[in-house]
Amino acid sequence: MSLAKLLRKAGRVAAGGAALAAAALAAACSSGGKGANLVCPPAAIAPELNMIPQFGAGAGQGVADVQASGIITSVKTACERAEGGITIHTSVGITARRAYLQVKETRLPYFIAVADARQHILTKQPFNDTVQFVGGEPYRSVNEEFTVRLPVNSPAAGGDYVVLVGFQLTPDQREFMRRHTPQ
Protein backbone atom coordinates (compact mmCIF):
# COMPACT_ATOMS: atom_id res chain seq x y z
CA MET A 1 0.00 0.00 0.00
CA SER A 2 1.35 3.44 -0.82
CA LEU A 3 1.63 6.23 1.71
CA ALA A 4 -0.82 8.23 -0.39
CA LYS A 5 -3.47 5.50 -0.05
CA LEU A 6 -2.82 5.26 3.68
CA LEU A 7 -3.21 9.00 4.09
CA ARG A 8 -6.36 9.03 1.92
CA LYS A 9 -7.85 6.45 4.23
CA ALA A 10 -6.86 8.61 7.20
CA GLY A 11 -8.45 11.71 5.69
CA ARG A 12 -7.45 14.77 3.75
CA VAL A 13 -3.85 15.85 4.18
CA ALA A 14 -3.11 19.32 2.88
CA ALA A 15 0.48 20.17 2.12
CA GLY A 16 1.70 16.83 3.48
CA GLY A 17 4.63 16.67 1.11
CA ALA A 18 5.80 20.15 2.02
CA ALA A 19 5.57 19.35 5.72
CA LEU A 20 7.59 16.16 5.28
CA ALA A 21 10.20 17.96 3.23
CA ALA A 22 10.52 20.66 5.90
CA ALA A 23 10.76 18.02 8.60
CA ALA A 24 13.43 16.17 6.62
CA LEU A 25 15.51 19.33 6.34
CA ALA A 26 15.12 19.99 10.05
CA ALA A 27 16.15 16.42 10.89
CA ALA A 28 19.48 16.65 9.09
CA CYS A 29 22.43 16.32 11.43
CA SER A 30 26.17 15.97 11.07
CA SER A 31 27.53 12.50 11.68
CA GLY A 32 30.75 13.91 13.10
CA GLY A 33 32.67 11.25 11.19
CA LYS A 34 34.13 10.79 7.73
CA GLY A 35 31.90 10.63 4.68
CA ALA A 36 28.40 11.89 4.10
CA ASN A 37 26.33 13.47 6.85
CA LEU A 38 23.93 11.15 8.61
CA VAL A 39 20.34 12.26 8.06
CA CYS A 40 17.72 10.64 10.26
CA PRO A 41 14.27 10.19 8.67
CA PRO A 42 11.71 12.50 10.26
CA ALA A 43 8.94 10.94 12.29
CA ALA A 44 5.25 11.78 11.99
CA ILE A 45 1.96 10.65 13.47
CA ALA A 46 -0.43 9.67 10.68
CA PRO A 47 -3.15 12.31 10.37
CA GLU A 48 -6.49 11.20 11.81
CA LEU A 49 -4.92 7.97 13.09
CA ASN A 50 -3.58 9.49 16.31
CA MET A 51 -6.59 8.48 18.47
CA ILE A 52 -8.51 5.25 18.93
CA PRO A 53 -11.80 4.61 20.76
CA GLN A 54 -12.34 1.16 22.30
CA PHE A 55 -15.95 0.07 22.66
CA GLY A 56 -17.24 -2.44 25.21
CA ALA A 57 -18.18 -5.96 24.11
CA GLY A 58 -21.63 -5.92 22.52
CA ALA A 59 -21.88 -2.14 22.96
CA GLY A 60 -22.90 0.30 20.29
CA GLN A 61 -20.55 2.87 18.80
CA GLY A 62 -21.79 6.05 20.48
CA VAL A 63 -19.89 8.34 22.84
CA ALA A 64 -21.41 6.61 25.89
CA ASP A 65 -20.19 3.23 24.56
CA VAL A 66 -16.48 4.15 24.63
CA GLN A 67 -14.91 2.10 27.43
CA ALA A 68 -11.34 3.27 26.86
CA SER A 69 -9.33 5.24 24.35
CA GLY A 70 -5.78 5.84 23.31
CA ILE A 71 -3.81 8.73 21.86
CA ILE A 72 -0.36 8.73 20.31
CA THR A 73 1.35 11.60 22.08
CA SER A 74 4.78 11.50 20.51
CA VAL A 75 7.04 9.78 18.04
CA LYS A 76 10.78 10.41 17.94
CA THR A 77 13.63 8.96 15.97
CA ALA A 78 17.35 8.80 16.56
CA CYS A 79 19.72 7.23 14.06
CA GLU A 80 23.14 5.73 13.75
CA ARG A 81 25.18 4.44 10.87
CA ALA A 82 24.97 0.72 10.24
CA GLU A 83 26.62 -1.60 7.77
CA GLY A 84 24.78 -1.00 4.49
CA GLY A 85 22.37 1.59 5.86
CA ILE A 86 20.95 3.34 8.88
CA THR A 87 19.59 1.99 12.15
CA ILE A 88 16.53 4.01 13.24
CA HIS A 89 15.65 3.92 16.93
CA THR A 90 11.99 4.88 17.23
CA SER A 91 10.24 5.89 20.43
CA VAL A 92 6.43 6.00 20.51
CA GLY A 93 4.53 7.63 23.39
CA ILE A 94 0.93 6.50 23.98
CA THR A 95 -1.56 7.54 26.64
CA ALA A 96 -4.55 5.29 27.39
CA ARG A 97 -7.67 6.53 29.20
CA ARG A 98 -10.46 4.48 30.70
CA ALA A 99 -14.01 5.72 31.10
CA TYR A 100 -14.89 3.45 34.04
CA LEU A 101 -12.91 1.94 36.95
CA GLN A 102 -14.23 -1.50 35.91
CA VAL A 103 -12.02 -1.31 32.80
CA LYS A 104 -8.75 -2.97 33.90
CA GLU A 105 -6.94 -2.92 30.56
CA THR A 106 -7.29 -1.84 26.95
CA ARG A 107 -5.76 -3.13 23.73
CA LEU A 108 -4.25 -0.49 21.44
CA PRO A 109 -3.29 -1.78 17.97
CA TYR A 110 -0.95 0.53 16.02
CA PHE A 111 1.64 0.42 13.27
CA ILE A 112 5.05 1.82 12.43
CA ALA A 113 5.74 2.30 8.73
CA VAL A 114 8.65 3.60 6.69
CA ALA A 115 7.80 5.36 3.41
CA ASP A 116 10.03 6.71 0.68
CA ALA A 117 9.93 10.09 -1.07
CA ARG A 118 7.53 8.71 -3.71
CA GLN A 119 5.11 7.88 -0.88
CA HIS A 120 5.53 4.11 -1.15
CA ILE A 121 5.34 2.13 2.08
CA LEU A 122 8.57 0.11 2.33
CA THR A 123 7.75 -1.56 5.62
CA LYS A 124 4.72 -1.57 7.86
CA GLN A 125 4.90 -3.42 11.13
CA PRO A 126 1.79 -3.89 13.31
CA PHE A 127 1.96 -3.82 17.11
CA ASN A 128 -0.68 -4.63 19.68
CA ASP A 129 -0.10 -2.93 23.04
CA THR A 130 -2.19 -3.92 26.04
CA VAL A 131 -2.20 -1.17 28.66
CA GLN A 132 -2.98 -2.22 32.24
CA PHE A 133 -4.63 0.34 34.52
CA VAL A 134 -3.53 0.38 38.17
CA GLY A 135 -5.77 1.27 41.09
CA GLY A 136 -8.04 4.22 40.45
CA GLU A 137 -5.90 5.91 37.81
CA PRO A 138 -7.93 7.16 34.84
CA TYR A 139 -4.86 7.44 32.56
CA ARG A 140 -1.77 5.37 31.89
CA SER A 141 1.12 6.51 29.69
CA VAL A 142 3.53 4.08 28.06
CA ASN A 143 6.58 4.54 25.90
CA GLU A 144 7.56 1.86 23.39
CA GLU A 145 11.00 1.55 21.78
CA PHE A 146 11.62 -0.07 18.39
CA THR A 147 14.55 -0.42 16.04
CA VAL A 148 14.15 -0.34 12.27
CA ARG A 149 16.97 -0.94 9.79
CA LEU A 150 16.87 1.17 6.64
CA PRO A 151 19.11 -0.16 3.82
CA VAL A 152 20.44 2.90 1.98
CA ASN A 153 23.64 3.47 0.01
CA SER A 154 24.44 6.73 1.75
CA PRO A 155 23.64 7.82 5.32
CA ALA A 156 22.57 11.19 3.86
CA ALA A 157 19.67 9.41 2.07
CA GLY A 158 17.74 9.06 5.35
CA GLY A 159 16.03 12.39 4.59
CA ASP A 160 14.33 10.73 1.61
CA TYR A 161 12.22 8.62 3.98
CA VAL A 162 9.70 9.17 6.79
CA VAL A 163 8.76 7.07 9.82
CA LEU A 164 4.98 7.08 10.19
CA VAL A 165 3.04 5.91 13.28
CA GLY A 166 -0.73 5.53 13.68
CA PHE A 167 -3.46 3.44 15.24
CA GLN A 168 -4.87 0.53 13.24
CA LEU A 169 -8.57 1.49 13.28
CA THR A 170 -11.49 -0.76 12.43
CA PRO A 171 -14.18 0.62 10.09
CA ASP A 172 -16.43 1.32 13.13
CA GLN A 173 -13.64 3.20 14.89
CA ARG A 174 -12.87 5.25 11.74
CA GLU A 175 -16.53 6.18 11.41
CA PHE A 176 -16.74 7.16 15.09
CA MET A 177 -13.63 9.35 14.78
CA ARG A 178 -14.97 10.97 11.60
CA ARG A 179 -18.26 11.85 13.34
CA HIS A 180 -16.77 13.01 16.66
CA THR A 181 -13.56 14.80 15.74
CA PRO A 182 -13.80 18.56 15.19
CA GLN A 183 -12.91 19.58 11.63
HULIN-V640878 format. One record per residue. N is the residue number from 1. RES is the residue in three letters. PHI is phi in whole degrees, 0 to 359 (999 if undefined). NEAR is the number of other C-alpha atoms within 10 Angstrom. D_LAST is the distance of its C-alpha to the last C-alpha in Angstrom with 2 decimals. Layout:
# HULIN-V640878
[[N,RES,PHI,NEAR,D_LAST] [N,RES,PHI,NEAR,D_LAST]]
This chain:
# HULIN-V640878
[[1,MET,999,11,26.18] [2,SER,278,14,24.88] [3,LEU,299,21,22.09] [4,ALA,300,16,20.48] [5,LYS,295,13,20.59] [6,LEU,298,15,19.24] [7,LEU,290,17,16.22] [8,ARG,297,12,15.77] [9,LYS,296,13,15.90] [10,ALA,284,18,13.30] [11,GLY,132,15,10.83] [12,ARG,289,11,10.73] [13,VAL,232,13,12.31] [14,ALA,274,8,13.14] [15,ALA,60,8,16.43] [16,GLY,299,13,16.95] [17,GLY,296,13,20.66] [18,ALA,294,10,21.04] [19,ALA,294,12,19.40] [20,LEU,293,20,21.73] [21,ALA,296,17,24.64] [22,ALA,295,12,24.14] [23,ALA,294,17,23.91] [24,ALA,296,20,27.02] [25,LEU,295,16,28.91] [26,ALA,290,14,28.07] [27,ALA,276,18,29.23] [28,ALA,296,17,32.62] [29,CYS,215,13,35.48] [30,SER,282,10,39.24] [31,SER,282,16,41.05] [32,GLY,77,9,44.05] [33,GLY,244,8,46.34] [34,LYS,285,6,48.01] [35,GLY,91,10,46.22] [36,ALA,291,13,42.69] [37,ASN,294,18,40.00] [38,LEU,278,23,37.91] [39,VAL,243,27,34.23] [40,CYS,274,30,31.93] [41,PRO,302,32,28.91] [42,PRO,291,25,25.65] [43,ALA,246,26,23.50] [44,ALA,215,19,19.76] [45,ILE,267,19,17.44] [46,ALA,301,22,15.96] [47,PRO,303,19,12.23] [48,GLU,65,19,10.56] [49,LEU,242,21,14.16] [50,ASN,271,20,14.52] [51,MET,230,23,14.49] [52,ILE,219,26,16.68] [53,PRO,269,24,17.57] [54,GLN,241,19,21.30] [55,PHE,268,20,22.62] [56,GLY,289,14,26.23] [57,ALA,298,8,28.91] [58,GLY,75,7,29.07] [59,ALA,279,11,26.09] [60,GLY,282,12,23.38] [61,GLN,239,16,19.73] [62,GLY,266,11,18.45] [63,VAL,303,11,17.34] [64,ALA,291,11,21.07] [65,ASP,270,16,22.08] [66,VAL,285,18,20.49] [67,GLN,273,21,23.65] [68,ALA,204,23,22.37] [69,SER,209,19,19.50] [70,GLY,222,24,19.39] [71,ILE,221,19,17.47] [72,ILE,277,23,18.72] [73,THR,265,15,19.39] [74,SER,198,16,21.37] [75,VAL,215,22,23.13] [76,LYS,226,17,26.17] [77,THR,234,21,28.91] [78,ALA,221,16,32.50] [79,CYS,233,22,34.97] [80,GLU,214,15,38.67] [81,ARG,294,18,41.00] [82,ALA,220,14,42.34] [83,GLU,303,10,45.01] [84,GLY,74,13,43.53] [85,GLY,165,18,40.02] [86,ILE,229,25,37.65] [87,THR,261,21,36.96] [88,ILE,252,22,33.34] [89,HIS,267,16,33.00] [90,THR,247,19,29.45] [91,SER,241,17,28.30] [92,VAL,242,20,25.24] [93,GLY,260,15,24.19] [94,ILE,227,21,22.70] [95,THR,243,18,22.34] [96,ALA,256,25,22.86] [97,ARG,228,22,22.50] [98,ARG,249,21,24.45] [99,ALA,273,14,23.93] [100,TYR,223,12,27.68] [101,LEU,298,13,30.85] [102,GLN,293,10,32.19] [103,VAL,282,15,29.75] [104,LYS,267,14,31.96] [105,GLU,202,17,30.00] [106,THR,218,20,26.93] [107,ARG,261,15,26.71] [108,LEU,235,24,23.96] [109,PRO,281,17,24.27] [110,TYR,214,19,22.92] [111,PHE,224,16,24.11] [112,ILE,235,23,25.27] [113,ALA,233,19,25.59] [114,VAL,240,22,27.28] [115,ALA,239,20,26.43] [116,ASP,266,18,28.49] [117,ALA,295,14,27.80] [118,ARG,272,12,27.78] [119,GLN,67,19,24.87] [120,HIS,262,16,27.25] [121,ILE,287,21,27.00] [122,LEU,272,14,30.45] [123,THR,218,15,30.17] [124,LYS,216,15,27.79] [125,GLN,246,11,29.09] [126,PRO,276,14,27.74] [127,PHE,227,13,28.26] [128,ASN,222,12,28.29] [129,ASP,275,14,28.30] [130,THR,251,12,29.58] [131,VAL,259,20,28.90] [132,GLN,264,16,31.60] [133,PHE,269,20,31.03] [134,VAL,245,12,34.07] [135,GLY,57,8,35.42] [136,GLY,261,10,33.02] [137,GLU,293,10,30.35] [138,PRO,276,15,26.79] [139,TYR,234,17,25.49] [140,ARG,214,16,27.13] [141,SER,257,16,26.34] [142,VAL,229,14,27.93] [143,ASN,230,13,28.45] [144,GLU,250,11,29.51] [145,GLU,244,12,31.61] [146,PHE,223,11,32.14] [147,THR,238,13,34.26] [148,VAL,237,17,33.61] [149,ARG,260,17,36.29] [150,LEU,247,22,35.36] [151,PRO,282,15,38.41] [152,VAL,227,15,38.52] [153,ASN,285,12,41.59] [154,SER,229,16,40.71] [155,PRO,295,24,38.91] [156,ALA,285,21,37.28] [157,ALA,284,19,35.44] [158,GLY,302,27,33.01] [159,GLY,291,22,30.64] [160,ASP,274,20,30.34] [161,TYR,232,25,28.46] [162,VAL,220,25,25.35] [163,VAL,263,25,25.09] [164,LEU,241,21,21.87] [165,VAL,234,26,21.07] [166,GLY,195,25,18.71] [167,PHE,282,23,19.05] [168,GLN,268,19,20.74] [169,LEU,273,20,18.68] [170,THR,281,12,20.41] [171,PRO,303,9,19.07] [172,ASP,295,13,18.66] [173,GLN,293,17,16.72] [174,ARG,299,20,14.33] [175,GLU,296,12,13.89] [176,PHE,300,16,13.45] [177,MET,295,17,10.73] [178,ARG,297,14,8.86] [179,ARG,283,11,9.56] [180,HIS,246,11,9.13] [181,THR,256,9,6.34] [182,PRO,300,6,3.81] [183,GLN,272,5,0.00]]
